[in-house]
């Protein structure tokens, strides 16, 4: 099993969710996060004054899937979240050793 973490723009969440549900992915976790990458923040204007926003608001979408679903999940996230602009985000893939559903005690595949 793998955990796919995608850092995306907040306004792309609905498109990503629809794409993953249509691909048969049954669950995900979404967190509000802040950070910066190569762009190192951005300059904004408010009432004529310029200021720098160092940490940009993003969303982190986490999905745990079987190994054979990883490529599909990554493709769907990219297709749904890409704008072509700097700051579209990143996708991280990590191995998952074990999963346990708290309510039933089911493990691994049954717990997904």
Rosetta blueprint (number, residue, H / E / L):
1 X L
2 X E
3 X E
4 X E
5 X E
6 X E
7 X E
8 X E
9 X L
10 X H
11 X H
12 X H
13 X H
14 X H
15 X H
16 X H
17 X H
18 X H
19 X H
20 X H
21 X H
22 X H
23 X L
24 X L
25 X L
26 X L
27 X L
28 X L
29 X E
30 X E
31 X E
32 X E
33 X E
34 X E
35 X E
36 X L
37 X L
38 X L
39 X L
40 X L
41 X L
42 X E
43 X E
44 X E
45 X E
46 X E
47 X L
48 X L
49 X E
50 X E
51 X E
52 X E
53 X E
54 X L
55 X L
56 X E
57 X E
58 X E
59 X E
60 X E
61 X E
62 X E
63 X E
64 X E
65 X E
66 X L
67 X H
68 X H
69 X H
70 X H
71 X H
72 X H
73 X H
74 X H
75 X H
76 X H
77 X H
78 X H
79 X H
80 X H
81 X H
82 X L
83 X L
84 X L
85 X L
86 X L
87 X L
88 X L
89 X L
90 X E
91 X E
92 X E
93 X E
94 X E
95 X E
96 X L
97 X L
98 X L
99 X L
100 X E
101 X L
102 X L
103 X L
104 X L
105 X L
106 X L
107 X E
108 X H
109 X H
110 X H
111 X H
112 X L
